[in-house]
Amino acid sequence: MRSSEALTDLAYVALTTTGWLAGNLLGILGCAVAMFIVISHGHVDTFFLHVDNLASRYVAADLGRREAFEHQLVQVFVIVLGVTLAVRGPLFVRRVRRELREGKGA
């Protein structure tokens, strides 16, 4: 019986952590969209003009500039993700531990 409880807890932690990470990733990606919305002052036409401008400049750039842009974009994304996980992580761990103690994971 004890091994089934451990397996249940492990599955609960894996699924909860996966959902939590997915939520954080989607939130960070949503921040990029929100940035374009703020830049466009909430106007849909302006929003798509900014996105089109970024896309056309990306397509027109040479391979070296594209790689540099992608590298910088990944760096910023990883830094923001790291900070987000560091700030939100301890509260998530406390919540999961509490729920496992209270038997909510089962």
N, CA, C and O atoms as CSV, one atom per row, in Angstrom:
chain,resi,resn,atom,element,x,y,z
A,1,MET,N,N,0.830,-1.209,0.000
A,1,MET,CA,C,0.000,0.000,0.000
A,1,MET,C,C,0.863,1.257,0.000
A,1,MET,O,O,0.510,2.250,-0.637
A,2,ARG,N,N,1.976,1.224,0.701
A,2,ARG,CA,C,2.838,2.400,0.808
A,2,ARG,C,C,3.441,2.786,-0.537
A,2,ARG,O,O,3.584,3.972,-0.835
A,3,SER,N,N,3.799,1.786,-1.356
A,3,SER,CA,C,4.396,2.115,-2.652
A,3,SER,C,C,3.372,2.767,-3.582
A,3,SER,O,O,3.730,3.608,-4.406
A,4,SER,N,N,2.106,2.384,-3.451
A,4,SER,CA,C,1.088,3.024,-4.290
A,4,SER,C,C,0.879,4.479,-3.874
A,4,SER,O,O,0.618,5.335,-4.720
A,5,GLU,N,N,0.993,4.762,-2.570
A,5,GLU,CA,C,0.899,6.155,-2.114
A,5,GLU,C,C,2.071,6.975,-2.632
A,5,GLU,O,O,1.894,8.125,-3.037
A,6,ALA,N,N,3.267,6.392,-2.622
A,6,ALA,CA,C,4.452,7.083,-3.129
A,6,ALA,C,C,4.318,7.341,-4.624
A,6,ALA,O,O,4.678,8.409,-5.119
A,7,LEU,N,N,3.794,6.347,-5.331
A,7,LEU,CA,C,3.605,6.513,-6.777
A,7,LEU,C,C,2.555,7.586,-7.069
A,7,LEU,O,O,2.710,8.378,-7.998
A,8,THR,N,N,1.497,7.604,-6.277
A,8,THR,CA,C,0.458,8.617,-6.434
A,8,THR,C,C,1.023,10.008,-6.161
A,8,THR,O,O,0.750,10.955,-6.899
A,9,ASP,N,N,1.813,10.121,-5.092
A,9,ASP,CA,C,2.428,11.416,-4.768
A,9,ASP,C,C,3.388,11.857,-5.863
A,9,ASP,O,O,3.425,13.033,-6.226
A,10,LEU,N,N,4.166,10.912,-6.389
A,10,LEU,CA,C,5.101,11.240,-7.464
A,10,LEU,C,C,4.358,11.727,-8.707
A,10,LEU,O,O,4.763,12.704,-9.336
A,11,ALA,N,N,3.280,11.045,-9.052
A,11,ALA,CA,C,2.484,11.466,-10.207
A,11,ALA,C,C,1.882,12.847,-9.976
A,11,ALA,O,O,1.856,13.678,-10.883
A,12,TYR,N,N,1.396,13.088,-8.755
A,12,TYR,CA,C,0.819,14.392,-8.426
A,12,TYR,C,C,1.868,15.502,-8.553
A,12,TYR,O,O,1.597,16.556,-9.128
A,13,VAL,N,N,3.063,15.258,-8.014
A,13,VAL,CA,C,4.128,16.263,-8.085
A,13,VAL,C,C,4.533,16.507,-9.539
A,13,VAL,O,O,4.743,17.652,-9.940
A,14,ALA,N,N,4.643,15.439,-10.327
A,14,ALA,CA,C,5.039,15.592,-11.731
A,14,ALA,C,C,3.996,16.386,-12.514
A,14,ALA,O,O,4.341,17.295,-13.268
A,15,LEU,N,N,2.736,16.045,-12.336
A,15,LEU,CA,C,1.686,16.752,-13.076
A,15,LEU,C,C,1.530,18.189,-12.603
A,15,LEU,O,O,1.348,19.093,-13.419
A,16,THR,N,N,1.599,18.409,-11.309
A,16,THR,CA,C,1.481,19.765,-10.773
A,16,THR,C,C,2.643,20.638,-11.233
A,16,THR,O,O,2.450,21.793,-11.615
A,17,THR,N,N,3.846,20.082,-11.194
A,17,THR,CA,C,5.026,20.840,-11.619
A,17,THR,C,C,4.969,21.143,-13.109
A,17,THR,O,O,5.313,22.248,-13.531
A,18,THR,N,N,4.540,20.175,-13.907
A,18,THR,CA,C,4.410,20.402,-15.348
A,18,THR,C,C,3.412,21.516,-15.641
A,18,THR,O,O,3.676,22.395,-16.461
A,19,GLY,N,N,2.274,21.474,-14.973
A,19,GLY,CA,C,1.277,22.526,-15.155
A,19,GLY,C,C,1.768,23.881,-14.706
A,19,GLY,O,O,1.497,24.892,-15.354
A,20,TRP,N,N,2.491,23.908,-13.597
A,20,TRP,CA,C,3.024,25.163,-13.074
A,20,TRP,C,C,4.060,25.749,-14.041
A,20,TRP,O,O,4.046,26.946,-14.327
A,21,LEU,N,N,4.952,24.897,-14.537
A,21,LEU,CA,C,5.958,25.376,-15.503
A,21,LEU,C,C,5.296,25.859,-16.791
A,21,LEU,O,O,5.690,26.886,-17.343
A,22,ALA,N,N,4.304,25.131,-17.266
A,22,ALA,CA,C,3.606,25.544,-18.493
A,22,ALA,C,C,2.923,26.895,-18.288
A,22,ALA,O,O,2.955,27.750,-19.173
A,23,GLY,N,N,2.312,27.084,-17.132
A,23,GLY,CA,C,1.676,28.368,-16.837
A,23,GLY,C,C,2.674,29.512,-16.807
A,23,GLY,O,O,2.392,30.603,-17.302
A,24,ASN,N,N,3.846,29.263,-16.225
A,24,ASN,CA,C,4.879,30.296,-16.198
A,24,ASN,C,C,5.385,30.621,-17.602
A,24,ASN,O,O,5.569,31.786,-17.953
A,25,LEU,N,N,5.605,29.578,-18.396
A,25,LEU,CA,C,6.072,29.801,-19.771
A,25,LEU,C,C,5.050,30.588,-20.588
A,25,LEU,O,O,5.411,31.518,-21.309
A,26,LEU,N,N,3.783,30.217,-20.475
A,26,LEU,CA,C,2.749,30.940,-21.205
A,26,LEU,C,C,2.621,32.379,-20.721
A,26,LEU,O,O,2.367,33.284,-21.516
A,27,GLY,N,N,2.797,32.592,-19.426
A,27,GLY,CA,C,2.757,33.954,-18.900
A,27,GLY,C,C,3.879,34.814,-19.451
A,27,GLY,O,O,3.667,35.981,-19.780
A,28,ILE,N,N,5.069,34.246,-19.554
A,28,ILE,CA,C,6.208,34.997,-20.078
A,28,ILE,C,C,6.014,35.279,-21.575
A,28,ILE,O,O,6.301,36.381,-22.043
A,29,LEU,N,N,5.532,34.295,-22.313
A,29,LEU,CA,C,5.260,34.530,-23.731
A,29,LEU,C,C,4.154,35.565,-23.905
A,29,LEU,O,O,4.189,36.364,-24.841
A,30,GLY,N,N,3.182,35.551,-23.013
A,30,GLY,CA,C,2.118,36.550,-23.051
A,30,GLY,C,C,2.636,37.951,-22.791
A,30,GLY,O,O,2.056,38.928,-23.266
A,31,CYS,N,N,3.723,38.058,-22.039
A,31,CYS,CA,C,4.318,39.375,-21.791
A,31,CYS,C,C,4.844,40.001,-23.084
A,31,CYS,O,O,4.794,41.219,-23.252
A,32,ALA,N,N,5.344,39.169,-23.989
A,32,ALA,CA,C,5.802,39.694,-25.277
A,32,ALA,C,C,4.626,40.261,-26.065
A,32,ALA,O,O,4.733,41.325,-26.673
A,33,VAL,N,N,3.519,39.556,-26.050
A,33,VAL,CA,C,2.318,40.054,-26.735
A,33,VAL,C,C,1.827,41.333,-26.060
A,33,VAL,O,O,1.446,42.295,-26.727
A,34,ALA,N,N,1.842,41.325,-24.729
A,34,ALA,CA,C,1.403,42.517,-23.994
A,34,ALA,C,C,2.291,43.718,-24.315
A,34,ALA,O,O,1.807,44.848,-24.384
A,35,MET,N,N,3.594,43.475,-24.511
A,35,MET,CA,C,4.498,44.565,-24.864
A,35,MET,C,C,4.068,45.212,-26.185
A,35,MET,O,O,4.052,46.438,-26.297
A,36,PHE,N,N,3.723,44.398,-27.175
A,36,PHE,CA,C,3.270,44.945,-28.454
A,36,PHE,C,C,1.942,45.685,-28.300
A,36,PHE,O,O,1.711,46.698,-28.960
A,37,ILE,N,N,1.080,45.180,-27.436
A,37,ILE,CA,C,-0.199,45.865,-27.197
A,37,ILE,C,C,0.033,47.221,-26.550
A,37,ILE,O,O,-0.613,48.202,-26.918
A,38,VAL,N,N,0.947,47.284,-25.591
A,38,VAL,CA,C,1.258,48.560,-24.931
A,38,VAL,C,C,1.893,49.525,-25.917
A,38,VAL,O,O,1.549,50.707,-25.938
A,39,ILE,N,N,2.814,49.035,-26.733
A,39,ILE,CA,C,3.470,49.890,-27.727
A,39,ILE,C,C,2.449,50.453,-28.709
A,39,ILE,O,O,2.581,51.588,-29.167
A,40,SER,N,N,1.422,49.652,-29.033
A,40,SER,CA,C,0.430,50.087,-30.013
A,40,SER,C,C,-0.714,50.869,-29.375
A,40,SER,O,O,-1.668,51.233,-30.062
A,41,HIS,N,N,-0.633,51.129,-28.081
A,41,HIS,CA,C,-1.669,51.877,-27.345
A,41,HIS,C,C,-3.032,51.218,-27.462
A,41,HIS,O,O,-4.058,51.897,-27.421
A,42,GLY,N,N,-3.049,49.888,-27.609
A,42,GLY,CA,C,-4.294,49.145,-27.657
A,42,GLY,C,C,-5.011,49.155,-28.983
A,42,GLY,O,O,-6.122,48.637,-29.088
A,43,HIS,N,N,-4.399,49.735,-30.001
A,43,HIS,CA,C,-5.026,49.769,-31.323
A,43,HIS,C,C,-4.617,48.527,-32.107
A,43,HIS,O,O,-3.427,48.246,-32.255
A,44,VAL,N,N,-5.584,47.797,-32.600
A,44,VAL,CA,C,-5.327,46.541,-33.288
A,44,VAL,C,C,-4.500,46.767,-34.557
A,44,VAL,O,O,-3.563,46.014,-34.824
A,45,ASP,N,N,-4.832,47.782,-35.329
A,45,ASP,CA,C,-4.085,48.051,-36.565
A,45,ASP,C,C,-2.616,48.331,-36.270
A,45,ASP,O,O,-1.729,47.804,-36.941
A,46,THR,N,N,-2.370,49.151,-35.276
A,46,THR,CA,C,-0.991,49.486,-34.913
A,46,THR,C,C,-0.257,48.262,-34.381
A,46,THR,O,O,0.925,48.065,-34.663
A,47,PHE,N,N,-0.960,47.448,-33.616
A,47,PHE,CA,C,-0.369,46.208,-33.092
A,47,PHE,C,C,0.166,45.356,-34.237
A,47,PHE,O,O,1.316,44.919,-34.212
A,48,PHE,N,N,-0.681,45.123,-35.242
A,48,PHE,CA,C,-0.251,44.279,-36.353
A,48,PHE,C,C,0.801,44.962,-37.218
A,48,PHE,O,O,1.609,44.275,-37.842
A,49,LEU,N,N,0.817,46.283,-37.274
A,49,LEU,CA,C,1.892,46.987,-37.983
A,49,LEU,C,C,3.234,46.752,-37.303
A,49,LEU,O,O,4.246,46.548,-37.974
A,50,HIS,N,N,3.243,46.779,-35.968
A,50,HIS,CA,C,4.495,46.523,-35.234
A,50,HIS,C,C,4.966,45.086,-35.445
A,50,HIS,O,O,6.152,44.842,-35.671
A,51,VAL,N,N,4.041,44.148,-35.372
A,51,VAL,CA,C,4.401,42.744,-35.590
A,51,VAL,C,C,4.905,42.552,-37.023
A,51,VAL,O,O,5.890,41.847,-37.245
A,52,ASP,N,N,4.239,43.171,-37.988
A,52,ASP,CA,C,4.667,43.069,-39.382
A,52,ASP,C,C,6.048,43.697,-39.580
A,52,ASP,O,O,6.880,43.158,-40.310
A,53,ASN,N,N,6.285,44.826,-38.935
A,53,ASN,CA,C,7.582,45.484,-39.036
A,53,ASN,C,C,8.688,44.579,-38.506
A,53,ASN,O,O,9.736,44.434,-39.135
A,54,LEU,N,N,8.448,43.972,-37.347
A,54,LEU,CA,C,9.441,43.058,-36.779
A,54,LEU,C,C,9.664,41.870,-37.704
A,54,LEU,O,O,10.805,41.476,-37.947
A,55,ALA,N,N,8.582,41.299,-38.220
A,55,ALA,CA,C,8.701,40.127,-39.095
A,55,ALA,C,C,9.425,40.464,-40.395
A,55,ALA,O,O,10.275,39.696,-40.845
A,56,SER,N,N,9.102,41.590,-40.995
A,56,SER,CA,C,9.744,41.933,-42.272
A,56,SER,C,C,11.221,42.240,-42.080
A,56,SER,O,O,12.037,41.889,-42.932
A,57,ARG,N,N,11.575,42.881,-40.990
A,57,ARG,CA,C,12.993,43.142,-40.730
A,57,ARG,C,C,13.749,41.854,-40.432
A,57,ARG,O,O,14.908,41.702,-40.818
A,58,TYR,N,N,13.091,40.932,-39.747
A,58,TYR,CA,C,13.726,39.643,-39.462
A,58,TYR,C,C,13.988,38.874,-40.751
A,58,TYR,O,O,15.076,38.333,-40.949
A,59,VAL,N,N,12.986,38.829,-41.628
A,59,VAL,CA,C,13.128,38.102,-42.888
A,59,VAL,C,C,14.189,38.762,-43.778
A,59,VAL,O,O,14.924,38.063,-44.475
A,60,ALA,N,N,14.276,40.091,-43.763
A,60,ALA,CA,C,15.228,40.803,-44.618
A,60,ALA,C,C,16.666,40.744,-44.083
A,60,ALA,O,O,17.610,41.010,-44.827
A,61,ALA,N,N,16.837,40.403,-42.818
A,61,ALA,CA,C,18.179,40.409,-42.219
A,61,ALA,C,C,19.009,39.246,-42.749
A,61,ALA,O,O,18.483,38.208,-43.151
A,62,ASP,N,N,20.337,39.456,-42.735
A,62,ASP,CA,C,21.211,38.370,-43.147
A,62,ASP,C,C,21.301,37.332,-42.019
A,62,ASP,O,O,20.832,37.568,-40.906
A,63,LEU,N,N,21.904,36.195,-42.326
A,63,LEU,CA,C,21.934,35.066,-41.407
A,63,LEU,C,C,22.631,35.412,-40.087
A,63,LEU,O,O,22.191,34.982,-39.021
A,64,GLY,N,N,23.706,36.180,-40.157
A,64,GLY,CA,C,24.432,36.557,-38.942
A,64,GLY,C,C,23.591,37.398,-37.996
A,64,GLY,O,O,23.587,37.180,-36.785
A,65,ARG,N,N,22.884,38.356,-38.565
A,65,ARG,CA,C,22.028,39.207,-37.726
A,65,ARG,C,C,20.855,38.421,-37.150
A,65,ARG,O,O,20.443,38.655,-36.014
A,66,ARG,N,N,20.318,37.488,-37.936
A,66,ARG,CA,C,19.233,36.646,-37.425
A,66,ARG,C,C,19.713,35.818,-36.238
A,66,ARG,O,O,19.032,35.726,-35.216
A,67,GLU,N,N,20.884,35.221,-36.382
A,67,GLU,CA,C,21.432,34.403,-35.302
A,67,GLU,C,C,21.679,35.246,-34.051
A,67,GLU,O,O,21.405,34.802,-32.937
A,68,ALA,N,N,22.195,36.459,-34.237
A,68,ALA,CA,C,22.437,37.334,-33.094
A,68,ALA,C,C,21.121,37.704,-32.407
A,68,ALA,O,O,21.032,37.705,-31.180
A,69,PHE,N,N,20.103,38.016,-33.210
A,69,PHE,CA,C,18.795,38.356,-32.652
A,69,PHE,C,C,18.207,37.172,-31.895
A,69,PHE,O,O,17.712,37.328,-30.779
A,70,GLU,N,N,18.263,35.985,-32.501
A,70,GLU,CA,C,17.726,34.793,-31.852
A,70,GLU,C,C,18.470,34.505,-30.550
A,70,GLU,O,O,17.860,34.141,-29.544
A,71,HIS,N,N,19.793,34.672,-30.578
A,71,HIS,CA,C,20.607,34.441,-29.380
A,71,HIS,C,C,20.203,35.416,-28.272
A,71,HIS,O,O,20.036,35.009,-27.122
A,72,GLN,N,N,20.050,36.678,-28.605
A,72,GLN,CA,C,19.643,37.666,-27.604
A,72,GLN,C,C,18.236,37.390,-27.084
A,72,GLN,O,O,17.962,37.541,-25.893
A,73,LEU,N,N,17.354,36.986,-27.984
A,73,LEU,CA,C,15.980,36.675,-27.588
A,73,LEU,C,C,15.945,35.493,-26.616
A,73,LEU,O,O,15.223,35.522,-25.619
A,74,VAL,N,N,16.721,34.465,-26.912
A,74,VAL,CA,C,16.789,33.303,-26.017
A,74,VAL,C,C,17.399,33.701,-24.680
A,74,VAL,O,O,16.927,33.251,-23.636
A,75,GLN,N,N,18.430,34.527,-24.685
A,75,GLN,CA,C,19.046,34.969,-23.436
A,75,GLN,C,C,18.050,35.726,-22.563
A,75,GLN,O,O,17.946,35.469,-21.364
A,76,VAL,N,N,17.330,36.646,-23.161
A,76,VAL,CA,C,16.339,37.419,-22.398
A,76,VAL,C,C,15.255,36.488,-21.868
A,76,VAL,O,O,14.848,36.604,-20.712
A,77,PHE,N,N,14.791,35.578,-22.695
A,77,PHE,CA,C,13.760,34.645,-22.280
A,77,PHE,C,C,14.230,33.787,-21.110
A,77,PHE,O,O,13.487,33.598,-20.147
A,78,VAL,N,N,15.451,33.268,-21.182
A,78,VAL,CA,C,15.987,32.422,-20.108
A,78,VAL,C,C,16.159,33.225,-18.822
A,78,VAL,O,O,15.866,32.723,-17.737
A,79,ILE,N,N,16.626,34.457,-18.931
A,79,ILE,CA,C,16.792,35.295,-17.738
A,79,ILE,C,C,15.444,35.589,-17.092
A,79,ILE,O,O,15.294,35.461,-15.877
A,80,VAL,N,N,14.469,35.979,-17.896
A,80,VAL,CA,C,13.135,36.272,-17.348
A,80,VAL,C,C,12.516,35.011,-16.754
A,80,VAL,O,O,11.901,35.069,-15.689
A,81,LEU,N,N,12.670,33.882,-17.425
A,81,LEU,CA,C,12.152,32.625,-16.891
A,81,LEU,C,C,12.846,32.265,-15.581
A,81,LEU,O,O,12.191,31.851,-14.624
A,82,GLY,N,N,14.161,32.421,-15.534
A,82,GLY,CA,C,14.903,32.117,-14.307
A,82,GLY,C,C,14.471,32.979,-13.132
A,82,GLY,O,O,14.284,32.481,-12.022
A,83,VAL,N,N,14.314,34.271,-13.382
A,83,VAL,CA,C,13.870,35.181,-12.315
A,83,VAL,C,C,12.456,34.820,-11.874
A,83,VAL,O,O,12.158,34.795,-10.679
A,84,THR,N,N,11.594,34.544,-12.835
A,84,THR,CA,C,10.215,34.180,-12.503
A,84,THR,C,C,10.167,32.912,-11.661
A,84,THR,O,O,9.447,32.855,-10.664
A,85,LEU,N,N,10.927,31.896,-12.054
A,85,LEU,CA,C,10.928,30.650,-11.301
A,85,LEU,C,C,11.550,30.838,-9.925
A,85,LEU,O,O,11.097,30.233,-8.953
A,86,ALA,N,N,12.581,31.670,-9.833
A,86,ALA,CA,C,13.213,31.913,-8.538
A,86,ALA,C,C,12.277,32.651,-7.586
A,86,ALA,O,O,12.275,32.385,-6.384
A,87,VAL,N,N,11.490,33.568,-8.117
A,87,VAL,CA,C,10.576,34.337,-7.271
A,87,VAL,C,C,9.351,33.506,-6.901
A,87,VAL,O,O,8.917,33.521,-5.750
A,88,ARG,N,N,8.797,32.786,-7.865
A,88,ARG,CA,C,7.556,32.042,-7.627
A,88,ARG,C,C,7.791,30.629,-7.104
A,88,ARG,O,O,6.877,30.013,-6.556
A,89,GLY,N,N,9.004,30.113,-7.267
A,89,GLY,CA,C,9.298,28.729,-6.895
A,89,GLY,C,C,9.088,28.378,-5.431
A,89,GLY,O,O,8.436,27.375,-5.141
A,90,PRO,N,N,9.614,29.161,-4.499
A,90,PRO,CA,C,9.452,28.792,-3.086
A,90,PRO,C,C,7.993,28.681,-2.650
A,90,PRO,O,O,7.646,27.783,-1.883
A,91,LEU,N,N,7.154,29.565,-3.118
A,91,LEU,CA,C,5.732,29.492,-2.771
A,91,LEU,C,C,5.097,28.233,-3.366
A,91,LEU,O,O,4.270,27.589,-2.720
A,92,PHE,N,N,5.476,27.887,-4.579
A,92,PHE,CA,C,4.960,26.674,-5.208
A,92,PHE,C,C,5.389,25.436,-4.428
A,92,PHE,O,O,4.579,24.539,-4.189
A,93,VAL,N,N,6.653,25.384,-4.034
A,93,VAL,CA,C,7.151,24.225,-3.274
A,93,VAL,C,C,6.417,24.105,-1.942
A,93,VAL,O,O,6.034,23.004,-1.548
A,94,ARG,N,N,6.218,25.221,-1.243
A,94,ARG,CA,C,5.480,25.183,0.027
A,94,ARG,C,C,4.049,24.688,-0.183
A,94,ARG,O,O,3.533,23.904,0.614
A,95,ARG,N,N,3.421,25.144,-1.248
A,95,ARG,CA,C,2.043,24.720,-1.521
A,95,ARG,C,C,1.971,23.225,-1.803
A,95,ARG,O,O,1.090,22.540,-1.284
A,96,VAL,N,N,2.890,22.710,-2.622
A,96,VAL,CA,C,2.877,21.280,-2.950
A,96,VAL,C,C,3.156,20.448,-1.703
A,96,VAL,O,O,2.492,19.437,-1.472
A,97,ARG,N,N,4.130,20.862,-0.898
A,97,ARG,CA,C,4.413,20.134,0.345
A,97,ARG,C,C,3.203,20.123,1.269
A,97,ARG,O,O,2.877,19.090,1.853
A,98,ARG,N,N,2.540,21.259,1.404
A,98,ARG,CA,C,1.357,21.337,2.264
A,98,ARG,C,C,0.256,20.423,1.744
A,98,ARG,O,O,-0.380,19.711,2.521
A,99,GLU,N,N,0.028,20.440,0.438
A,99,GLU,CA,C,-1.020,19.604,-0.140
A,99,GLU,C,C,-0.702,18.124,0.006
A,99,GLU,O,O,-1.607,17.313,0.202
A,100,LEU,N,N,0.569,17.765,-0.087
A,100,LEU,CA,C,0.946,16.352,0.098
A,100,LEU,C,C,0.744,15.946,1.559
A,100,LEU,O,O,0.271,14.845,1.840
A,101,ARG,N,N,1.106,16.844,2.494
A,101,ARG,CA,C,0.893,16.546,3.925
A,101,ARG,C,C,-0.580,16.367,4.237
A,101,ARG,O,O,-0.957,15.477,4.999
A,102,GLU,N,N,-1.418,17.219,3.642
A,102,GLU,CA,C,-2.864,17.167,3.903
A,102,GLU,C,C,-3.565,16.071,3.120
A,102,GLU,O,O,-4.758,15.835,3.312
A,103,GLY,N,N,-2.841,15.404,2.246
A,103,GLY,CA,C,-3.430,14.312,1.489
A,103,GLY,C,C,-4.217,14.742,0.272
A,103,GLY,O,O,-4.979,13.950,-0.283
A,104,LYS,N,N,-4.046,15.990,-0.155
A,104,LYS,CA,C,-4.772,16.457,-1.337
A,104,LYS,C,C,-4.175,15.900,-2.624
A,104,LYS,O,O,-4.837,15.874,-3.661
A,105,GLY,N,N,-2.930,15.457,-2.555
A,105,GLY,CA,C,-2.289,14.926,-3.746
A,105,GLY,C,C,-2.852,13.576,-4.154
A,105,GLY,O,O,-2.772,13.190,-5.320
A,106,ALA,N,N,-3.417,12.863,-3.200
A,106,ALA,CA,C,-3.920,11.512,-3.482
A,106,ALA,C,C,-5.313,11.545,-4.068
A,106,ALA,O,O,-5.884,10.495,-4.363
